[in-house]
């Protein structure tokens, strides 16, 4: 008689305790040699048997039906089948004599034997898969209810295997936060953030057995910026669930990021970077102001000079816009004039901060009232979720209605929770923002002069909005409270003893405009 050896091992949890495929092959060859069995071919595949559709198993069955062999050697019957379709086929072929023998190290199954024992063993293999599936689903439901996803967490998080929770990745979480910070400035598109993370920070994904350890891809980064996981909620089976892990950003920051992504879309690769493109429009036709670099060759000197010009990109109907171009040098001089109006002395900055800190006590009283109102609203929304759950248990609403209303309520709860946390630190944040505003007014001119393209762009956005160019003149809407500082820049009573031409000291390391720099 001729036999096929069939070995199988699945990567799923059902086969964790089963011998590896090389070990099975070794044991089956020993069994064949010991019993004088002729082996026609050895089949081995790494695939689950909980459902029909294994290619090599089907090939072996087809060849047996053609008469190429009449017996099978395997480690156990559950290697052949864990589903009723494949198991029933093996039983039927054995009963009809197409398969005359199935040999395992423990026993032999042959045509004419009582098929009850084989049926019981194959039924037990199938029942094991059913029980395992139910246990996995039950465990997944429990894990989701406890506030943790059942899938691998996204970049910036890792699984805490010991405590069965999700924690921030100590190596990558801070870099992921900086990526969000870059996006939230509105000055960096996804492609540029990707380049900075990979080239400047040396970012690499987590190395796993078959994947990871690579640089960050653009599509992956887009998914990061669209994932609610980072503000403390995760999606499972289309339903939003509140996580019990530490979020990297707030819901407000997430919403702002979505607006930025939706507004700018997926930008094309940038070949040249200019500081003020995308933030200035033409005051005549409304077109975007773009920039281009030109080169000029000077005869006799072998010198090539490069110049950057900003010009309008649009037409008025069929007629090109006649607004003249402006050089980068002229544009930067106008920005310098704007920043000069913000410039304050070090003495005034210190006096203003001391004066404004006296309002801190009043701010604490306001914060307490706001916090109480928010907490009452939060408790009311939580009761609504409890009532909604009871309605679902009583089958007063459908699963679809339950999921839809629950998601809306969870969104509202998350916003309230964020407001509660921000209200607690409102007084501190107010003083910190005030200090950074005056710090910016003090040093913005220096930062603009010494900074790179991205720093100049960031400062321009912090100073104002709605920048327009008409006849090479730049106009804009000042950001508050910087507008108030600019309007009172010549008021000697407000500025106190301000020097007529104060020196511009180099700021200490870490002094940055309105918060930490993303660079």
C-alpha positions as CSV (number, residue, x, y, z in Angstrom):
1,X,0.0,0.0,0.0
2,X,1.0,3.6,-0.7
3,X,0.6,6.4,1.9
4,X,0.6,10.1,2.0
5,X,2.1,11.9,5.0
6,X,0.1,14.9,6.0
7,X,1.4,17.5,8.6
8,X,-0.3,20.7,9.6
9,X,0.3,23.4,12.2
10,X,-1.7,26.6,12.5
11,X,-0.3,29.9,13.8
12,X,-3.5,30.4,15.7
13,X,-4.0,29.6,19.4
14,X,-5.7,26.3,18.6
15,X,-2.4,24.7,17.8
16,X,0.0,26.2,20.3
17,X,0.8,22.9,21.9
18,X,1.1,20.9,18.7
19,X,4.5,19.7,17.4
20,X,6.1,21.9,14.8
21,X,5.9,20.7,11.2
22,X,9.5,19.5,11.0
23,X,9.0,17.6,14.2
24,X,5.8,16.0,12.8
25,X,7.5,15.0,9.6
26,X,10.4,13.4,11.5
27,X,8.0,11.4,13.7
28,X,5.8,10.3,10.7
29,X,8.8,9.1,8.7
30,X,10.0,7.1,11.8
31,X,6.5,5.6,12.0
32,X,6.4,4.7,8.3
33,X,9.9,3.1,8.5
34,X,9.0,1.1,11.6
35,X,5.8,-0.3,9.9
36,X,7.3,-0.8,6.5
37,X,5.0,1.8,4.9
38,X,5.8,3.2,1.4
39,X,5.4,7.0,1.4
40,X,4.4,8.5,-1.9
41,X,4.6,12.2,-0.9
42,X,4.7,14.3,2.2
43,X,2.2,17.2,2.5
44,X,2.8,20.0,5.0
45,X,1.0,23.3,5.3
46,X,0.7,26.1,7.9
47,X,-3.0,26.8,7.9
48,X,-6.0,26.5,10.2
49,X,-8.4,23.6,9.6
50,X,-11.4,25.3,11.3
51,X,-12.9,26.0,7.9
52,X,-12.7,24.1,4.5
53,X,-10.4,25.4,1.8
54,X,-6.8,24.1,2.5
55,X,-5.1,23.8,-0.9
56,X,-2.7,20.9,-0.1
57,X,-5.2,19.0,1.9
58,X,-7.6,19.2,-1.1
59,X,-4.8,18.1,-3.5
60,X,-4.1,15.1,-1.3
61,X,-7.8,14.1,-1.2
62,X,-8.0,14.4,-5.0
63,X,-5.0,12.2,-5.6
64,X,-6.4,9.6,-3.2
65,X,-9.6,9.6,-5.3
66,X,-7.5,9.0,-8.4
67,X,-5.8,6.0,-6.8
68,X,-2.3,7.5,-6.3
69,X,-2.4,6.3,-2.6
70,X,-4.9,4.6,-0.3
71,X,-3.6,5.6,3.2
72,X,-2.7,8.7,5.2
73,X,-0.2,9.1,8.1
74,X,-0.8,12.0,10.4
75,X,0.1,13.0,14.0
76,X,-3.5,13.1,15.1
77,X,-6.9,13.2,13.4
78,X,-7.3,16.9,14.2
79,X,-4.4,17.5,11.8
80,X,-6.7,16.3,9.0
81,X,-9.8,18.3,10.0
82,X,-11.3,20.6,12.6
83,X,-14.5,21.3,10.6
84,X,-17.4,18.9,9.8
85,X,-17.0,19.3,6.0
86,X,-13.4,18.0,5.8
87,X,-14.0,15.5,8.7
88,X,-17.1,14.1,7.0
89,X,-15.2,13.7,3.7
90,X,-12.5,11.7,5.4
91,X,-15.0,9.5,7.2
92,X,-17.0,8.9,4.0
93,X,-13.9,8.0,1.9
94,X,-12.8,5.6,4.7
95,X,-16.2,4.0,4.8
96,X,-16.3,3.6,1.0
97,X,-12.8,2.2,0.8
98,X,-11.2,5.1,-1.1
99,X,-9.1,5.6,2.0
100,X,-8.2,2.2,3.4
101,X,-6.0,3.3,6.4
102,X,-5.5,6.4,8.5
103,X,-2.4,5.8,10.7
104,X,-1.5,7.8,13.8
105,X,1.2,7.0,16.4
106,X,-1.7,6.0,18.8
107,X,-3.9,3.9,16.6
108,X,-5.0,2.8,13.2
109,X,-8.3,3.6,11.5
110,X,-9.3,1.3,8.5
111,X,-12.2,0.4,6.2
112,X,-14.8,-1.8,7.9
113,X,-14.0,-0.6,11.4
114,X,-16.6,1.0,13.6
115,X,-16.6,4.6,12.6
116,X,-18.0,5.8,15.9
117,X,-14.5,6.4,17.4
118,X,-13.3,8.4,14.5
119,X,-16.6,10.4,14.5
120,X,-16.2,11.2,18.2
121,X,-12.6,12.3,17.7
122,X,-13.3,14.5,14.7
123,X,-16.4,15.9,16.5
124,X,-14.2,16.8,19.5
125,X,-11.8,18.6,17.2
126,X,-14.6,20.6,15.7
127,X,-16.1,21.3,19.1
128,X,-12.7,22.6,20.3
129,X,-12.7,25.2,17.6
130,X,-16.3,26.2,18.4
131,X,-15.5,26.6,22.1
132,X,-12.3,28.4,21.4
133,X,-14.1,30.9,19.1
134,X,-16.7,31.5,21.8
135,X,-14.1,32.0,24.5
136,X,-12.1,34.4,22.3
137,X,-15.3,36.5,21.5
138,X,-16.2,36.5,25.2
139,X,-12.7,37.6,26.1
140,X,-12.7,40.3,23.4
141,X,-16.0,41.7,24.7
142,X,-14.6,41.8,28.3
143,X,-11.4,43.5,27.1
144,X,-13.4,46.1,25.1
145,X,-15.7,46.7,28.1
146,X,-12.6,47.4,30.3
147,X,-11.5,50.1,27.8
148,X,-8.8,48.4,25.7
149,X,-8.8,47.3,22.1
150,X,-8.5,43.7,20.9
151,X,-6.1,44.6,18.1
152,X,-2.6,45.9,18.1
153,X,-2.5,49.5,19.2
154,X,-1.3,52.2,16.7
155,X,2.1,53.8,16.5
156,X,3.0,55.5,19.8
157,X,1.4,52.8,22.0
158,X,2.4,49.2,23.0
159,X,0.6,46.4,24.7
160,X,1.5,45.9,28.4
161,X,1.5,42.1,28.3
162,X,2.0,41.7,32.1
163,X,-1.0,43.8,33.0
164,X,-3.0,43.2,29.8
165,X,-3.4,46.9,29.1
166,X,-2.2,49.5,26.6
167,X,0.5,52.0,27.5
168,X,2.4,54.7,25.7
169,X,5.5,53.6,23.9
170,X,8.3,55.1,25.9
171,X,10.5,55.3,22.7
172,X,8.0,56.7,20.2
173,X,5.1,58.4,22.1
174,X,6.9,61.7,22.5
175,X,7.8,61.8,18.8
176,X,4.2,61.0,17.8
177,X,3.1,63.9,20.0
178,X,5.6,66.2,18.2
179,X,4.1,65.0,14.8
180,X,0.7,66.1,16.0
181,X,2.2,69.4,17.2
182,X,3.7,70.0,13.7
183,X,0.4,69.3,12.0
184,X,-1.6,71.5,14.4
185,X,0.6,74.6,13.6
186,X,-0.9,74.5,10.1
187,X,2.6,75.1,8.7
188,X,3.6,71.5,8.0
189,X,1.9,69.1,5.5
190,X,1.9,65.3,6.1
191,X,4.8,64.7,3.6
192,X,7.0,67.3,5.3
193,X,6.2,65.8,8.8
194,X,7.1,62.4,7.4
195,X,10.5,63.7,6.2
196,X,11.3,65.4,9.5
197,X,10.3,62.3,11.5
198,X,12.3,59.9,9.4
199,X,15.4,62.0,8.5
200,X,15.8,64.3,11.4
201,X,14.4,62.2,14.3
202,X,15.4,58.8,12.9
203,X,11.9,57.4,13.5
204,X,11.5,53.7,13.1
205,X,8.4,51.5,13.6
206,X,8.4,48.7,16.2
207,X,10.3,45.7,15.0
208,X,8.1,42.6,15.0
209,X,8.7,39.0,13.8
210,X,7.5,39.6,10.2
211,X,7.2,43.4,10.0
212,X,8.3,46.8,11.4
213,X,11.6,48.3,12.0
214,X,11.1,50.6,9.0
215,X,10.7,54.3,8.5
216,X,7.3,55.9,8.7
217,X,5.3,55.8,5.5
218,X,3.1,58.6,4.2
219,X,-0.1,56.5,4.2
220,X,0.7,55.3,7.7
221,X,1.1,58.8,9.0
222,X,-2.2,59.8,7.3
223,X,-3.9,57.0,9.3
224,X,-2.3,58.2,12.5
225,X,-3.8,61.7,12.0
226,X,-7.3,60.2,11.3
227,X,-7.3,57.8,14.2
228,X,-9.5,58.7,17.3
229,X,-7.3,56.3,19.3
230,X,-4.9,59.2,20.1
231,X,-7.6,61.2,22.0
232,X,-8.7,58.3,24.0
233,X,-11.4,56.5,22.0
234,X,-11.1,53.4,19.8
235,X,-13.4,51.8,17.2
236,X,-14.4,48.1,17.4
237,X,-17.0,46.6,15.0
238,X,-18.0,50.1,13.9
239,X,-18.7,51.3,17.4
240,X,-16.8,54.0,19.3
241,X,-15.5,52.9,22.7
242,X,-13.9,55.0,25.5
243,X,-10.4,53.8,26.2
244,X,-8.8,53.6,29.6
245,X,-5.3,54.4,28.4
246,X,-3.5,57.7,28.5
247,X,-4.4,59.8,25.4
248,X,-1.6,61.7,23.5
249,X,-3.9,64.6,22.3
250,X,-7.2,66.1,23.3
251,X,-10.5,65.9,21.3
252,X,-10.2,69.5,20.4
253,X,-6.8,69.0,19.0
254,X,-8.0,66.0,17.0
255,X,-11.0,68.0,15.6
256,X,-8.6,70.9,14.6
257,X,-6.3,68.4,12.9
258,X,-9.2,67.0,10.9
259,X,-10.1,70.5,9.7
260,X,-6.5,71.1,8.6
261,X,-6.3,67.7,6.8
262,X,-9.7,68.3,5.1
263,X,-8.7,71.8,4.1
264,X,-5.3,71.0,2.6
265,X,-6.1,67.5,1.5
266,X,-3.1,65.4,0.4
267,X,-0.6,67.9,-0.8
268,X,1.7,67.2,-3.7
269,X,5.4,66.6,-3.0
270,X,7.3,69.9,-2.4
271,X,10.4,70.5,-4.5
272,X,11.1,74.0,-3.1
273,X,10.1,75.3,0.2
274,X,9.2,79.0,0.7
275,X,8.3,80.7,4.0
276,X,5.1,82.6,3.0
277,X,3.4,80.5,0.3
278,X,-0.2,79.5,1.2
279,X,-0.7,82.3,3.7
280,X,-0.9,85.3,1.4
281,X,-3.5,86.1,-1.2
282,X,-3.8,88.8,-3.9
283,X,-5.8,91.8,-2.7
284,X,-7.1,92.4,-6.3
285,X,-8.2,89.0,-7.7
286,X,-8.1,86.9,-4.6
287,X,-5.6,84.4,-6.0
288,X,-2.9,82.7,-4.0
289,X,0.5,84.3,-3.8
290,X,3.2,81.8,-4.9
291,X,7.0,82.0,-4.9
292,X,9.6,81.1,-7.5
293,X,13.3,81.1,-7.5
294,X,15.3,82.7,-10.4
295,X,18.9,82.7,-11.2
296,X,21.0,85.5,-12.7
297,X,24.4,85.1,-14.3
298,X,26.9,88.0,-14.1
299,X,29.3,88.0,-17.0
300,X,33.0,88.3,-16.2
301,X,32.6,87.2,-12.6
302,X,31.4,83.6,-13.2
303,X,28.9,84.3,-10.4
304,X,25.3,83.1,-10.3
305,X,22.9,84.9,-7.9
306,X,19.6,83.4,-6.9
307,X,16.5,85.5,-6.2
308,X,13.1,84.6,-4.8
309,X,10.0,86.5,-6.0
310,X,6.4,86.3,-4.7
311,X,3.7,86.8,-7.3
312,X,-0.1,86.2,-7.9
313,X,-1.1,82.9,-9.5
314,X,-4.6,83.7,-10.8
315,X,-6.3,85.5,-13.7
316,X,-9.3,87.9,-13.7
317,X,-11.5,86.1,-16.3
318,X,-9.2,85.8,-19.4
319,X,-6.8,88.6,-18.4
320,X,-3.7,87.9,-16.2
321,X,-3.6,89.7,-12.9
322,X,-1.3,92.7,-13.3
323,X,-0.2,92.9,-9.7
324,X,3.6,93.2,-9.6
325,X,5.9,90.6,-8.1
326,X,7.7,91.4,-4.8
327,X,11.1,90.2,-3.8
328,X,11.7,88.1,-0.7
329,X,13.9,90.8,0.7
330,X,11.1,93.4,0.4
331,X,8.5,91.1,1.9
332,X,10.7,90.2,4.9
333,X,11.4,93.9,5.5
334,X,7.6,94.5,5.8
335,X,7.3,91.6,8.2
336,X,10.2,93.1,10.2
337,X,8.3,96.4,10.4
338,X,5.3,94.6,11.7
339,X,7.3,92.8,14.4
340,X,9.1,96.0,15.3
341,X,5.7,97.4,16.5
342,X,5.4,94.5,18.9
343,X,8.8,94.9,20.4
344,X,8.7,95.7,24.2
345,X,11.5,96.1,26.7
346,X,12.5,93.4,29.2
347,X,11.5,95.7,32.1
348,X,8.0,96.2,30.7
349,X,7.5,92.5,30.2
350,X,8.4,91.7,33.8
351,X,6.2,94.5,35.1
352,X,3.2,93.4,33.0
353,X,3.4,89.8,34.1
354,X,3.6,90.8,37.8
355,X,0.6,93.1,37.3
356,X,-1.5,90.5,35.5
357,X,-0.8,87.8,38.0
358,X,-2.8,89.7,40.6
359,X,-6.0,88.6,38.7
360,X,-5.2,85.0,39.4
361,X,-7.4,84.8,42.5
362,X,-10.4,86.1,40.6
363,X,-9.8,83.6,37.9
364,X,-9.9,80.7,40.5
365,X,-13.4,81.8,41.5
366,X,-14.6,81.8,37.9
367,X,-13.0,78.4,37.3
368,X,-14.8,76.9,40.3
369,X,-18.2,78.0,39.1
370,X,-17.5,76.7,35.6
371,X,-16.2,73.4,36.9
372,X,-19.4,72.8,39.0
373,X,-21.7,73.4,36.0
374,X,-19.6,71.1,33.7
375,X,-19.6,68.3,36.3
376,X,-23.4,68.5,36.7
377,X,-23.8,68.3,32.9
378,X,-21.3,65.3,32.8
379,X,-23.2,63.4,35.4
380,X,-26.5,64.0,33.5
381,X,-25.0,62.6,30.2
382,X,-23.7,59.6,32.1
383,X,-27.2,58.8,33.3
384,X,-28.5,59.1,29.7
385,X,-26.0,56.4,28.7
386,X,-27.2,54.2,31.6
387,X,-30.8,54.7,30.6
388,X,-30.0,53.9,26.9
389,X,-28.3,50.6,28.0
390,X,-31.4,49.6,30.0
391,X,-33.6,50.3,26.9
392,X,-31.4,48.0,24.8
393,X,-31.6,45.2,27.4
394,X,-35.4,45.5,27.3
395,X,-35.3,45.5,23.5
396,X,-37.0,48.9,23.3
397,X,-34.5,50.0,20.7
398,X,-32.5,48.2,18.0
399,X,-28.7,47.6,18.0
400,X,-28.3,50.2,15.3
401,X,-30.2,52.8,17.2
402,X,-28.3,51.9,20.4
403,X,-24.9,52.2,18.8
404,X,-25.7,55.5,17.0
405,X,-27.1,57.2,20.2
406,X,-24.3,55.8,22.3
407,X,-21.6,57.1,20.0
408,X,-23.2,60.6,20.1
409,X,-23.4,60.5,23.9
410,X,-19.8,59.3,24.2
411,X,-18.6,62.1,22.0
412,X,-20.4,64.6,24.2
413,X,-19.0,63.0,27.4
414,X,-15.5,63.2,25.9
415,X,-15.8,66.9,25.1
416,X,-17.2,67.5,28.6
417,X,-14.3,65.6,30.2
418,X,-11.8,67.6,28.2
419,X,-13.4,70.8,29.3
420,X,-13.3,69.6,32.9
421,X,-9.6,68.9,32.7
422,X,-8.8,72.2,31.0
423,X,-11.0,74.1,33.5
424,X,-8.9,72.7,36.4
425,X,-5.8,74.2,34.9
426,X,-7.4,77.3,33.5
427,X,-5.8,79.8,35.8
428,X,-2.4,78.3,35.3
429,X,-2.8,78.1,31.6
430,X,-4.0,81.8,31.5
431,X,-0.9,83.0,33.2
432,X,1.3,80.7,31.1
433,X,-0.3,82.0,27.9
434,X,0.1,85.6,29.0
435,X,3.8,85.0,29.8
436,X,4.4,83.4,26.4
437,X,2.6,86.2,24.6
438,X,4.9,88.9,26.1
439,X,7.8,86.6,25.5
440,X,6.9,86.4,21.9
441,X,6.4,90.2,21.7
442,X,9.9,90.6,23.2
443,X,11.8,88.3,20.9
444,X,9.7,87.6,17.8
445,X,11.8,90.1,15.7
446,X,15.0,88.3,16.6
447,X,13.5,84.8,16.0
448,X,12.3,86.0,12.6
449,X,15.7,87.4,11.6
450,X,17.7,84.3,12.7
451,X,15.1,81.5,12.0
452,X,14.8,79.2,9.1
453,X,12.0,78.9,6.6
454,X,9.6,77.0,8.9
455,X,10.3,79.4,11.8
456,X,9.6,82.4,9.7
457,X,6.4,80.8,8.5
458,X,5.3,79.9,12.1
459,X,5.9,83.5,13.3
460,X,4.0,85.0,10.4
461,X,0.9,82.8,11.3
462,X,1.2,83.8,15.0
463,X,1.3,87.5,14.2
464,X,-1.8,87.6,12.0
465,X,-4.1,86.1,9.5
466,X,-5.7,87.1,6.1
467,X,-2.5,88.4,4.7
468,X,-3.0,90.2,1.3
469,X,-0.7,91.9,-1.2
470,X,-1.7,95.0,-3.2
471,X,0.9,97.0,-5.1
472,X,3.6,95.3,-3.1
473,X,2.1,96.4,0.2
474,X,1.3,93.7,2.8
475,X,-1.8,94.0,4.9
476,X,-3.2,91.6,7.5
477,X,-5.5,91.1,10.5
478,X,-3.6,91.1,13.8
479,X,-4.0,88.2,16.2
480,X,-5.2,89.2,19.6
481,X,-3.7,90.1,22.1
482,X,-0.8,91.0,19.9
483,X,-3.0,93.6,18.2
484,X,-3.4,95.4,21.5
485,X,0.4,95.5,22.0
486,X,0.9,96.9,18.4
487,X,-1.8,99.6,18.8
488,X,-0.2,100.8,22.1
489,X,3.4,100.5,21.0
490,X,3.9,104.3,21.0
491,X,2.0,104.9,24.2
492,X,4.7,105.9,26.7
493,X,2.3,105.8,29.7
494,X,1.5,102.1,28.9
495,X,5.0,101.0,28.0
496,X,6.6,102.8,31.0
497,X,10.3,103.4,30.7
498,X,10.8,101.8,27.3
499,X,14.2,102.6,25.7
500,X,14.0,104.5,22.5
501,X,16.3,101.9,20.8
502,X,16.4,98.9,23.0
503,X,19.1,96.3,22.4
504,X,18.0,92.9,21.1
505,X,19.6,90.4,23.5
506,X,19.9,86.8,22.3
507,X,17.2,84.9,24.2
508,X,18.1,82.1,26.4
509,X,17.9,78.5,25.2
510,X,14.3,77.3,25.1
511,X,12.7,80.7,24.7
512,X,10.1,80.1,22.0
513,X,7.1,81.9,20.5
514,X,3.9,81.0,22.2
515,X,4.8,77.6,23.4
516,X,7.3,74.9,22.6
517,X,8.7,74.9,19.1
518,X,7.8,71.8,17.0
519,X,11.2,71.9,15.5
